[in-house]
Amino acid sequence: MKRRSKCAFSLVEVTLALGIAAFCLIAIFGLMPVGVQTSRNATSQTAATNIVASVVADIRATPKTIPAGRPTTSALYQIAIPGNPIITPATIPPLFFAQDGTFSTTIQPTSRYQLIVTYCPNGVEAHSPTYADVKVTWPAAATLPNASGFVEGFAALDRN
């Protein structure tokens, strides 16, 4: 009677393979929180950038006043736009945005972002452009130094 040899893995080989697989899985699971945090930050930054773009578009779309250079407010967000010229920096009260895009003048339980618009001095001439510094920070309740992140945009507006 002839014996056939069977090919198989030994117990030592199986144990080593399981050990290597476990080590790789631990490394992958260790990177998961970093990936989730990076994804969360990217989502917040994208939403904040969209808010800045929307606010700047709203301010730019505001019709010029007659006579030119008078104070006015934007149509969509009701953001105050001071008259020209601006001698000292002027910051409007903040607006608070929820994840779904709704906004409020006071912080709400759903507020996630805070919008701050500061108008910079533009000289003493009546026909100078209006400069707006637009910042969005998150979380909404945090001050700028304590914010998890922020997006800032700068716009020059022809108000005259």
RALINDA-V545663 format. One record per residue. RES is the residue in one small letter. BURIAL is + if it has 16 or more other ideal C-beta (glycine too) atoms within 10 Angstrom, else -. D_FIRST is the distance of its C-alpha to the first C-alpha in Angstrom with 2 decimals. Layout:
res->RES burial->BURIAL d_first->D_FIRST
res->RES burial->BURIAL d_first->D_FIRST
//
This chain:
res->m burial->- d_first->0.00
res->k burial->- d_first->3.77
res->r burial->- d_first->6.59
res->r burial->- d_first->9.64
res->s burial->- d_first->12.92
res->k burial->- d_first->15.68
res->c burial->- d_first->19.23
res->a burial->- d_first->21.74
res->f burial->- d_first->25.04
res->s burial->- d_first->25.49
res->l burial->- d_first->28.16
res->v burial->- d_first->30.49
res->e burial->- d_first->30.38
res->v burial->- d_first->31.13
res->t burial->- d_first->33.96
res->l burial->- d_first->35.46
res->a burial->- d_first->35.40
res->l burial->- d_first->37.13
res->g burial->- d_first->39.64
res->i burial->- d_first->40.54
res->a burial->- d_first->40.93
res->a burial->- d_first->43.10
res->f burial->- d_first->45.26
res->c burial->- d_first->45.86
res->l burial->- d_first->46.75
res->i burial->- d_first->49.19
res->a burial->- d_first->50.88
res->i burial->- d_first->51.21
res->f burial->- d_first->52.59
res->g burial->- d_first->54.98
res->l burial->- d_first->56.44
res->m burial->- d_first->57.01
res->p burial->- d_first->60.39
res->v burial->- d_first->61.67
res->g burial->- d_first->60.77
res->v burial->- d_first->62.38
res->q burial->- d_first->65.53
res->t burial->- d_first->65.77
res->s burial->- d_first->65.47
res->r burial->- d_first->68.15
res->n burial->- d_first->70.48
res->a burial->- d_first->70.05
res->t burial->- d_first->70.85
res->s burial->+ d_first->73.94
res->q burial->- d_first->75.15
res->t burial->- d_first->74.80
res->a burial->+ d_first->76.74
res->a burial->+ d_first->79.42
res->t burial->- d_first->79.78
res->n burial->- d_first->80.29
res->i burial->+ d_first->82.97
res->v burial->+ d_first->84.77
res->a burial->- d_first->84.70
res->s burial->+ d_first->86.01
res->v burial->+ d_first->88.81
res->v burial->+ d_first->89.92
res->a burial->- d_first->89.96
res->d burial->- d_first->92.02
res->i burial->+ d_first->94.52
res->r burial->- d_first->94.82
res->a burial->- d_first->95.35
res->t burial->+ d_first->98.28
res->p burial->- d_first->101.45
res->k burial->- d_first->104.06
res->t burial->- d_first->107.02
res->i burial->- d_first->110.55
res->p burial->- d_first->112.20
res->a burial->- d_first->109.29
res->g burial->+ d_first->107.80
res->r burial->- d_first->108.39
res->p burial->- d_first->105.86
res->t burial->+ d_first->103.60
res->t burial->- d_first->100.27
res->s burial->+ d_first->97.15
res->a burial->- d_first->96.47
res->l burial->- d_first->92.89
res->y burial->+ d_first->92.53
res->q burial->- d_first->96.25
res->i burial->+ d_first->96.02
res->a burial->- d_first->99.45
res->i burial->+ d_first->100.44
res->p burial->+ d_first->103.44
res->g burial->+ d_first->106.41
res->n burial->+ d_first->106.94
res->p burial->+ d_first->107.52
res->i burial->+ d_first->105.22
res->i burial->- d_first->106.73
res->t burial->- d_first->104.35
res->p burial->- d_first->100.67
res->a burial->+ d_first->100.32
res->t burial->- d_first->97.22
res->i burial->+ d_first->96.87
res->p burial->- d_first->95.48
res->p burial->+ d_first->91.67
res->l burial->+ d_first->89.80
res->f burial->+ d_first->86.52
res->f burial->+ d_first->83.72
res->a burial->- d_first->80.88
res->q burial->- d_first->77.42
res->d burial->- d_first->78.46
res->g burial->- d_first->81.48
res->t burial->- d_first->84.22
res->f burial->+ d_first->86.79
res->s burial->- d_first->89.40
res->t burial->- d_first->92.22
res->t burial->- d_first->90.95
res->i burial->- d_first->87.53
res->q burial->- d_first->85.56
res->p burial->- d_first->82.36
res->t burial->- d_first->80.55
res->s burial->+ d_first->82.09
res->r burial->+ d_first->79.59
res->y burial->+ d_first->81.70
res->q burial->+ d_first->85.21
res->l burial->+ d_first->87.40
res->i burial->+ d_first->90.20
res->v burial->+ d_first->92.64
res->t burial->- d_first->95.08
res->y burial->+ d_first->97.82
res->c burial->- d_first->98.67
res->p burial->- d_first->102.21
res->n burial->+ d_first->103.12
res->g burial->- d_first->106.46
res->v burial->- d_first->109.94
res->e burial->- d_first->110.23
res->a burial->- d_first->110.26
res->h burial->- d_first->108.14
res->s burial->+ d_first->105.14
res->p burial->- d_first->101.64
res->t burial->+ d_first->100.25
res->y burial->+ d_first->97.20
res->a burial->+ d_first->94.66
res->d burial->- d_first->91.86
res->v burial->+ d_first->89.28
res->k burial->+ d_first->86.66
res->v burial->+ d_first->83.95
res->t burial->+ d_first->82.26
res->w burial->+ d_first->79.58
res->p burial->- d_first->79.33
res->a burial->+ d_first->82.71
res->a burial->- d_first->84.06
res->a burial->- d_first->83.41
res->t burial->- d_first->86.12
res->l burial->- d_first->85.52
res->p burial->- d_first->84.54
res->n burial->- d_first->82.09
res->a burial->+ d_first->80.55
res->s burial->- d_first->76.82
res->g burial->- d_first->77.71
res->f burial->+ d_first->80.51
res->v burial->+ d_first->81.33
res->e burial->- d_first->84.72
res->g burial->+ d_first->86.57
res->f burial->- d_first->90.01
res->a burial->+ d_first->92.23
res->a burial->- d_first->95.61
res->l burial->+ d_first->97.63
res->d burial->- d_first->100.66
res->r burial->+ d_first->102.93
res->n burial->+ d_first->106.22
//
